[in-house]
Amino acid sequence: MQLGEPGPDEATLLRMLASAVRVPDHGKLVPFRFLRIAGNARHALGAFLAERAVQRDPDAPPHAVEKDRQRFSHAPLVVAVVARLQAGHKVPEQEQLLSAGCVCFALLQAAQACGFGAQWLTAWMAYDAEVARVLGLDAGEKVVGFIHIGTPLQDAPERERPDPASLLTDWTP
């Protein structure tokens, strides 16, 4: 999905985030937080990603490096949803991670309900330790999604979805 200006204003963003945090959260741990990437910060992150891509693969083709440089430059706002996992807690880390994943999906829906387009992306940078360091993530934190938000420049193409009936089975004792 191609997204352009305008993005949400501060009040709309906060309304979307208020909706996004209404997710299952066993133990009320709030195992997530948000990191706003907007304005020139998007381009600075892109410049770092291009450098990091070459560090990771010195033979990376120039078009791939340029793609990484531009990743955060298209949508006017990117919200990184960061999972804050508490190891050893009675609430399993998987449940904490699922809660953060629900936040990503709820933020997509909230953005769309407010008239914006949104796309949930990850790619290698969501799993890279150096990117996490540059983003200021603490130990136990990880990016679960970069939510790109803006005004849709075109209709998103519909893709084929699985038949729910083929996924449903009955459990019987």
C-alpha positions in Angstrom: 0.0 0.0 0.0 1.4 3.4 -0.9 0.9 6.0 1.8 1.4 9.8 1.6 0.6 13.0 3.4 -1.2 13.9 5.5 -0.6 11.6 8.4 -2.6 11.9 11.7 -2.3 14.9 13.9 -1.2 14.5 17.5 -4.8 14.2 18.9 -5.8 11.6 16.2 -2.6 9.6 16.8 -3.3 9.6 20.6 -6.9 8.5 19.9 -5.6 5.7 17.7 -3.1 4.6 20.3 -5.8 4.7 23.0 -7.8 2.3 20.9 -4.7 0.1 20.1 -3.9 -0.5 23.8 -7.4 -2.1 24.4 -6.0 -5.6 23.9 -5.8 -8.8 26.0 -3.1 -8.2 28.6 -2.9 -11.1 31.1 -1.6 -9.7 34.4 -2.0 -6.1 33.3 1.8 -6.1 32.4 1.5 -3.6 29.5 4.1 -5.6 27.6 4.4 -3.1 24.8 5.3 0.5 24.1 5.4 2.8 21.1 8.2 4.6 19.3 7.2 7.4 16.9 9.4 7.8 13.8 8.3 10.9 11.9 9.7 13.9 10.0 13.5 13.8 9.5 13.9 10.9 11.9 12.5 8.7 9.1 15.3 9.7 6.8 18.0 9.4 9.5 16.8 5.9 10.2 16.8 5.1 6.5 20.4 6.3 6.2 21.4 4.1 9.1 19.6 1.1 7.6 21.5 1.6 4.3 24.8 1.6 6.2 23.8 -1.4 8.3 22.6 -3.3 5.2 26.1 -2.9 3.7 27.7 -4.0 7.0 25.5 -7.1 7.0 26.2 -7.9 3.4 29.1 -6.0 1.7 28.0 -7.4 -1.6 24.4 -6.1 -1.3 23.2 -4.8 -4.6 22.8 -1.0 -4.8 19.1 -1.2 -5.4 18.6 -3.3 -2.2 20.6 -0.7 -0.2 18.6 2.1 -1.7 15.3 0.2 -0.8 16.5 0.1 2.8 17.4 3.8 2.7 13.9 4.7 1.6 11.9 2.2 3.7 10.7 4.8 6.3 10.5 7.7 3.9 7.2 7.0 2.2 4.5 7.2 4.9 4.5 10.4 7.0 4.4 8.4 10.2 5.8 5.1 11.4 5.0 3.8 14.8 7.2 1.0 16.0 5.4 -1.3 18.4 7.9 -2.6 20.9 7.3 -5.7 23.0 8.6 -5.3 26.5 8.9 -8.9 27.7 9.4 -9.8 31.3 11.3 -13.1 31.5 10.5 -15.4 34.4 7.1 -13.8 35.1 4.1 -16.0 35.8 2.6 -14.7 32.5 4.5 -16.6 29.8 6.6 -14.5 27.4 4.5 -15.9 24.6 1.4 -14.3 26.0 3.2 -11.0 26.5 4.4 -11.2 22.8 0.9 -12.0 21.6 -0.4 -9.0 23.5 2.1 -6.8 21.7 1.1 -8.4 18.4 -2.5 -7.6 19.1 -1.5 -4.0 19.6 -0.1 -3.9 16.0 -3.3 -5.3 14.6 -5.5 -3.0 16.7 -3.4 0.0 15.6 -4.0 -0.9 11.9 -7.7 -1.0 12.5 -7.7 2.2 14.5 -5.8 4.0 11.7 -8.3 2.7 9.1 -11.3 3.7 11.3 -9.8 7.3 11.4 -9.7 7.4 7.6 -6.0 6.6 7.2 -4.2 3.7 5.5 -1.8 1.6 7.5 0.6 -1.2 6.9 2.3 -3.5 9.4 5.8 -4.3 8.2 8.9 -5.9 9.8 11.7 -7.1 7.5 15.3 -7.7 8.8 15.5 -4.5 10.7 12.9 -5.6 13.2 15.2 -8.5 14.3 18.6 -6.8 14.0 20.5 -6.1 17.3 22.2 -3.0 15.9 18.9 -1.5 14.8 17.5 -2.2 18.2 20.4 -0.4 19.8 20.0 2.6 17.5 16.3 2.7 18.3 17.1 2.7 22.0 15.5 -0.6 22.9 16.4 -2.1 26.3 17.2 -5.7 27.0 14.0 -7.8 26.8 12.5 -5.4 24.2 12.0 -6.2 20.6 10.2 -4.6 17.6 7.1 -6.6 16.7 6.0 -4.3 14.0 6.6 -1.0 12.2 3.1 0.4 11.5 3.3 2.8 8.6 0.4 5.3 8.6 -0.7 7.9 6.1 -3.2 8.8 3.5 -3.7 6.0 0.9 -2.5 7.0 -2.5 -4.3 4.1 -4.1 -6.7 1.4 -3.2 -5.0 -1.6 -1.6 -5.3 -4.6 -3.8 -7.3 -7.5 -2.3 -5.4 -10.7 -2.0 -6.7 -14.3 -1.9 -7.6 -15.4 1.6 -8.0 -19.0 2.9 -11.4 -20.6 3.1 -12.3 -20.5 6.8 -14.3 -23.7 6.5 -11.1 -25.6 5.4 -9.4 -24.4 8.5 -12.1 -25.5 10.9 -12.1 -28.9 12.6 -14.2 -30.1 15.5 -12.6 -31.5 18.6 -14.4 -34.5 20.0 -13.5 -36.4 23.2 
